[in-house]
């Protein structure tokens, strides 16, 4: 069940990055950033693939925290990885 919730959080993160929807309520943003940061830190313990996935989560948290609207090529890569992780978690 927790894995499905984390998958939904990944998909929501991808949608926030894709649509630059940074003007959501600050409580939702802060909780989202905290979850993504902890998920990224603990994900980095899983070897080389875990480092890539953890870095993706941490970079996404930074993009959401500072409401970065530029850097489209990096955001596209992050969105693809987040959608893959989210869909894989839901299956």
C-alpha positions in Angstrom: 0.0 0.0 0.0 2.8 2.4 0.9 4.5 1.6 -2.4 1.4 2.7 -4.3 1.2 5.9 -2.4 4.8 6.7 -3.2 4.1 5.9 -6.8 1.2 8.4 -6.8 3.6 11.0 -5.2 6.1 10.4 -8.0 3.4 10.9 -10.6 2.1 14.1 -8.9 5.7 15.4 -8.8 6.0 14.8 -12.5 2.8 16.7 -13.2 4.0 19.6 -11.0 7.2 19.8 -13.0 5.5 19.3 -16.3 2.8 22.0 -15.9 4.9 24.4 -13.6 2.1 24.1 -11.0 4.2 25.7 -8.2 1.4 27.9 -6.8 -0.3 25.2 -4.7 -0.9 25.5 -1.0 2.3 25.8 1.1 1.4 22.9 3.3 1.0 20.5 0.4 4.3 21.8 -1.1 6.2 21.4 2.2 4.9 17.9 2.8 5.6 16.9 -0.8 9.2 18.2 -0.5 9.9 16.4 2.8 8.6 13.1 1.4 10.6 13.4 -1.8 13.8 14.3 0.1 13.5 11.4 2.5 12.6 9.1 -0.3 15.6 10.3 -2.3 18.0 9.9 0.7 16.9 6.4 1.5 16.7 5.4 -2.1 20.4 6.2 -2.6 21.3 3.3 -0.4 20.2 0.8 -3.1 23.3 0.7 -5.3 23.9 2.5 -8.7 20.2 2.4 -9.8 19.2 3.6 -6.3 21.6 6.5 -6.6 20.0 7.6 -9.9 16.5 7.2 -8.5 17.4 9.0 -5.3 19.1 11.8 -7.1 15.9 12.2 -9.2 13.8 12.6 -6.1 16.1 15.1 -4.5 16.4 17.2 -7.7 12.6 17.1 -8.0 12.3 18.4 -4.5 14.7 21.2 -5.2 12.9 22.2 -8.4 9.6 22.2 -6.5 11.0 24.1 -3.5 12.5 26.9 -5.5 9.8 26.9 -8.2 12.3 26.6 -11.0 10.6 27.2 -14.4 13.6 26.9 -16.7 16.0 24.1 -17.5 13.5 22.2 -19.7 15.9 19.4 -20.8 16.7 18.5 -17.2 13.0 18.7 -16.3 12.0 16.4 -19.2 14.5 13.7 -18.0 13.2 14.1 -14.4 9.6 13.7 -15.7 10.4 10.6 -17.6 12.1 9.0 -14.7 9.4 10.0 -12.2 6.6 8.7 -14.5 8.5 5.4 -14.9 9.0 5.0 -11.1 5.4 6.0 -10.4 3.8 3.6 -12.9 6.2 0.8 -11.9 5.1 1.3 -8.2 1.5 1.2 -9.1 1.7 -2.1 -11.1 
